[in-house]
Amino acid sequence: MASKSMQPYWPVCRKPFLFCLSLATILVLPYLLFWGYAGKPLVNHVLPREKMFSMIESRSTPSRDHEDEPPVSTDSTFLDQNGPADEELERCDPSKAVLKVFMYDLPPEFNFGLMGWNDDGKSVWPDIRTKIPDYPGGLNLQHSIEYWLTLDLLSSKFPDRSGPCSAVRVEDSREADVVFVPFFSSLSYNRHSKIIPPQTVSTNKMLQKKLVQFLTAQKEWKRSGGLDHIIMAHHPNSMLDARTKLWPCMFILADFGRYFPHVANVEKDVVAPYKHLITTFVNDSSGFDDRPTLLYFQGAIYRKDGGSIRQELFYLLRDEKDVHFSFGSIGGNGISEATRGMHASKFCLNIAGDTPSSNRLFDAIASHCVPVIISDDIELPYEDILDYSKFCVFVRTSDAVKKGFLIKLIRGISREDWTQMWQRLKEVEGYYEFHYPSKKDDAVQMIWQAVARKVPAIQLKLHRSRRFSRFDVSNRTRSTPFKVFT
C-alpha cells in the first residue's frame, strides 16, 4: 500500500506521445552536441551527424594504448626516478632555458681550426647550417665534449632550431649566468702536444699561454676574477700548463686525478661523461640467461698509480670459467670485439686506470651491462641527481683484491636484482648520449643543467666578495674583486 503513495523519481509523461518526444529531443540534443567540447563556443563547432556519433562511440570505449605506462616527468629534479624524457615537439625557447651563456669569439686556432677548418674571413665560426666540421675519430672521440657543447651554443641562436634547449647564447656578457671559453683543449693535447721542428714549443703549450693572456685581459674575467668562466679540460692531461693560472674558473672534466684540490674539486667543477666508443645496444631484450658471460673486462691491464689493481685482478680472475679478462685496444677489431663481449655479459668491470675514471663505464652503460666500479676516488656525472647504486655495483679496492671476494660477491647477486639494474640502465642510457642537435636530457643538455646547478654558488661567492670592495685600499675595484695569480 505504501508503494502507491510514493512519487516516482523520474517525471511521468502524461502528455501525448509527440509532446514527450519533443521534450526528450530538447533535453538530449544539447548534451550530445557539447559532449567533449566543454568550455568551447558553439560557433564553428557544429559537427556532421556521422562525426558526432563516432565521437560519442569513441568516448564510450576508452583507449588502452597507454593504460599501463607510468607518467613521465620532464622536471630535471626527478630525473633519478624517471629517466630521460621523450623529445618534446617544440622549438628552442630562450625564455625557458636554465642557463644564459656568453661565449668568447675565439679565433679558429683554438677550436675548429684544430680540426683543419679554415675560416673564410667573414666569421670565426663555421656555418654549421651547411657543413659541420668532423671531429677526429678513434680515442679522440671519448673526450669530445668541447665539440658538442660549442655546437649546441652556436645553434641556440637559430630561430628554427627544433627541440627544447637548456642553454642559450647571449650577446651581452652582463646578461649571462656564465662565460664559456671555446678552447678544444683535449683535442689540442691529443693532436698538438709534440714539438714539430722548427718549433721550440708545442702548439698545445703555445695555445694555452695565449689563452691565459687573452682571458686575464678581458673585462668579463676582471669583473668576476674568472669565477663564472667555463673551461673544458676533459682529457686528464689537457690544460696542464694553464690550469694553475686559471684555477678560479669552473672546469668541465672527467675526474680530479691529476689536479691539486684547490685547482679542481667537486664543489666548483662539473664532471662530464666520456663519449662511449662501443655501439649502443638498441632494442635490447636480452635477459639474465641471454648473457652467458658473468663478468667482462677488456683493456690495458698493466697501468701505473691506482690502475695497478688491474694486474692483481687479472691474476685473481683469469681462471674463472665464465669471466672474460683480457688485454684489448681499439686497434683492429677492438671496438667490435668489445661491443659483442659487453652485449653478451651480465656485469662489466670498470677499474681505475692511470686516473680514477675510464670510458669503460660509459661503454658498459650503453651495453646495459651492469657496471662493477672498483675505483675509490671516482667522481661520477650528475651524481647530485642520479643514484648510481641503482644500476652499478661499487666495490672498495681493498676488498676487491682479497682472494675470492669479488667473484663471490658477483655470483651472489640474484637474477631479480640484476634485472632491476639492467632495466634502470636502459632508463638512464640517454643521459650519456651526445647528439647534434642536442635532445631532451641527452649528455649535452645534462651537462648544461649540471653547470646551471653551480650558478647559485658562484653568485654567492661573487656577492660576498663585494661586501667591502668600495672601501678596499688595495687598489682593487668593484669590477675586479679577485686577484688571479699568473
PyMOL commands that set and color helices and strands:
alter all, ss='L'
color gray80, all
select helices_A, chain A and resi 2-5+17-34+49-60+76-82+94-96+108-110+112-115+138-143+145-155+173-175+185-192+203-216+219-224+288-290+305-317+334-343+360-367+388-390+397-400+405-411+415-432+443-465+469-471
alter helices_A, ss='H'
color red, helices_A
select strands_A, chain A and resi 99-103+167-169+178-181+229-232+250-253+270-271+293-299+323-327+345-351+370-374+393-394
alter strands_A, ss='S'
color yellow, strands_A
deselect
rebuild
show_as cartoon
